Amino acid sequence: MPRIFSVILISLLICANVFAEPTREDMDKAALEHDKANVSMMKKDNETAYSHLKNAVELDPTNSAFLNSTAYMAKQMGEPEKSIEYLDMALALDKEQYGKNHPNVASVINNKASVYSSMGNHKKAVAHYEQAYKIVVGALGEKHPQAELIKNLLDKESVK
């Protein structure tokens, strides 16, 4: 019985480290990595930018902006499946922080639609654009620029 307890305790400690909040130092390092990625993107050095973004996410997996940026770069680097993984993580964080009907959530869903479109999965792209559009219209109205942008993307995707 003590052996089982020891195994369970060790498992809990390992899991606690995986789900631990990043330290202030790690958050600062992650922000620096994100800044380096932005500089690399300005220089059109996507490979280096992607490396910095992955480092930022590793240091601070609780920052949905870092996840979203990394997803964008994964798409640019020809890794759409990885992009969807990063976007799913960002979506979970944003839903938890803002609720399921927030414009930030719609933005991540819109980004997933874009990735699905690039993969040729137009059915999933349309479904995601529709979901994003519904959220934005509910939160900001049909005339908001974000709603109009998503509506245009939806219309274009619907004819593919």
Phi, psi and omega per residue, in radians:
M1 nan -0.762 3.110
P2 -1.076 -0.541 3.141
R3 -1.158 -0.735 3.102
I4 -1.094 -0.755 3.116
F5 -1.043 -0.738 3.129
S6 -1.101 -0.736 3.131
V7 -1.108 -0.784 3.129
I8 -1.101 -0.760 3.139
L9 -1.089 -0.774 3.120
I10 -1.106 -0.742 3.117
S11 -1.058 -0.748 3.120
L12 -1.115 -0.690 3.126
L13 -1.145 -0.698 3.112
I14 -1.132 -0.795 3.126
C15 -1.106 -0.657 3.134
A16 -1.067 -0.653 3.109
N17 -1.192 -0.630 -3.135
V18 -1.164 -0.685 -3.061
F19 -1.717 0.134 -3.115
A20 -1.170 2.541 3.059
E21 -1.179 2.526 3.113
P22 -1.165 2.619 3.086
T23 -1.314 2.865 3.081
R24 -1.029 -0.679 3.133
E25 -1.102 -0.762 3.114
D26 -1.148 -0.660 3.109
M27 -1.115 -0.707 3.096
D28 -1.143 -0.738 3.108
K29 -1.119 -0.684 3.125
A30 -1.113 -0.738 3.121
A31 -1.093 -0.686 3.097
L32 -1.124 -0.739 3.085
E33 -1.070 -0.709 3.121
H34 -1.113 -0.733 3.097
D35 -1.088 -0.749 3.105
K36 -1.079 -0.674 3.104
A37 -1.090 -0.736 3.127
N38 -1.075 -0.702 3.101
V39 -1.124 -0.770 3.124
S40 -1.087 -0.669 3.113
M41 -1.143 -0.666 3.103
M42 -1.111 -0.548 3.113
K43 -1.486 0.055 -3.121
K44 1.105 0.505 3.097
D45 -1.795 1.361 -3.046
N46 -1.131 -0.616 -3.129
E47 -1.073 -0.816 3.114
T48 -1.174 -0.710 3.113
A49 -1.033 -0.802 -3.134
Y50 -1.077 -0.708 3.106
S51 -1.071 -0.793 3.118
H52 -1.117 -0.695 -3.136
L53 -1.153 -0.721 3.087
K54 -1.096 -0.653 3.075
N55 -1.109 -0.732 -3.141
A56 -1.062 -0.765 -3.134
V57 -1.174 -0.663 3.107
E58 -1.109 -0.699 3.138
L59 -1.282 -0.624 -3.127
D60 -2.446 1.453 -3.139
P61 -1.317 0.060 -3.136
T62 -1.717 0.066 -3.108
N63 -1.782 1.861 -3.062
S64 -1.195 -0.472 3.093
A65 -1.137 -0.699 3.095
F66 -1.143 -0.725 3.115
L67 -1.104 -0.749 3.139
N68 -1.102 -0.772 3.115
S69 -1.111 -0.709 3.135
T70 -1.165 -0.646 3.082
A71 -1.091 -0.752 3.112
Y72 -1.027 -0.818 -3.092
M73 -1.218 -0.593 3.068
A74 -1.064 -0.720 3.088
K75 -1.078 -0.794 -3.141
Q76 -1.082 -0.550 -3.098
M77 -1.550 0.134 3.092
G78 1.400 0.470 3.115
E79 -2.098 1.175 -3.058
P80 -1.117 -0.597 3.122
E81 -1.119 -0.713 3.096
K82 -1.146 -0.663 3.096
S83 -1.017 -0.797 3.124
I84 -1.078 -0.691 3.108
E85 -1.039 -0.834 3.130
Y86 -1.103 -0.708 3.139
L87 -1.170 -0.626 3.077
D88 -1.100 -0.692 3.098
M89 -1.150 -0.767 3.121
A90 -1.099 -0.709 -3.140
L91 -1.086 -0.775 3.122
A92 -1.063 -0.767 3.127
L93 -1.115 -0.783 -3.104
D94 -1.187 -0.670 3.089
K95 -1.103 -0.707 3.131
E96 -1.154 -0.731 -3.072
Q97 -1.372 -0.708 -2.989
Y98 -1.938 -0.302 -3.007
G99 1.684 2.863 -2.992
K100 -1.341 -0.190 -3.086
N101 -1.997 0.608 -3.108
H102 -1.758 2.557 3.109
P103 -0.977 -0.559 3.086
N104 -1.106 -0.688 3.101
V105 -1.120 -0.765 3.108
A106 -1.049 -0.672 -3.140
S107 -1.093 -0.748 3.120
V108 -1.171 -0.716 3.111
I109 -1.104 -0.705 3.069
N110 -1.043 -0.735 3.124
N111 -1.132 -0.659 3.066
K112 -1.093 -0.705 3.108
A113 -1.023 -0.745 3.135
S114 -1.072 -0.716 3.129
V115 -1.173 -0.779 3.107
Y116 -1.045 -0.690 3.100
S117 -1.061 -0.778 -3.138
S118 -1.136 -0.416 3.119
M119 -1.497 -0.102 -3.114
G120 1.466 0.159 3.127
N121 -1.631 1.345 -3.011
H122 -1.203 -0.534 3.123
K123 -1.110 -0.826 3.108
K124 -1.175 -0.650 3.124
A125 -1.068 -0.842 -3.141
V126 -1.054 -0.778 -3.136
A127 -1.043 -0.714 -3.136
H128 -1.267 -0.712 3.066
Y129 -1.058 -0.723 3.115
E130 -1.077 -0.761 3.135
Q131 -1.108 -0.795 3.133
A132 -1.097 -0.753 -3.131
Y133 -1.067 -0.790 3.141
K134 -1.034 -0.752 -3.138
I135 -1.135 -0.820 -3.092
V136 -1.140 -0.762 3.126
V137 -1.083 -0.736 3.115
G138 -1.104 -0.612 -3.088
A139 -1.579 -0.610 -2.974
L140 -2.156 -0.272 -3.129
G141 1.682 2.777 -3.080
E142 -1.146 -0.475 -3.055
K143 -1.530 -0.083 3.137
H144 -1.159 2.463 -3.127
P145 -0.961 -0.638 3.125
Q146 -1.152 -0.687 3.106
A147 -1.136 -0.755 3.141
E148 -1.123 -0.701 3.107
L149 -1.073 -0.858 -3.122
I150 -1.118 -0.680 3.120
K151 -1.065 -0.733 3.096
N152 -1.103 -0.749 3.112
L153 -1.124 -0.712 3.106
L154 -1.079 -0.807 3.140
D155 -1.065 -0.757 3.120
K156 -1.120 -0.738 -3.115
E157 -1.196 -0.582 -3.089
S158 -1.154 -0.410 -3.121
V159 -1.610 -0.027 -3.129
K160 -1.403 nan nan
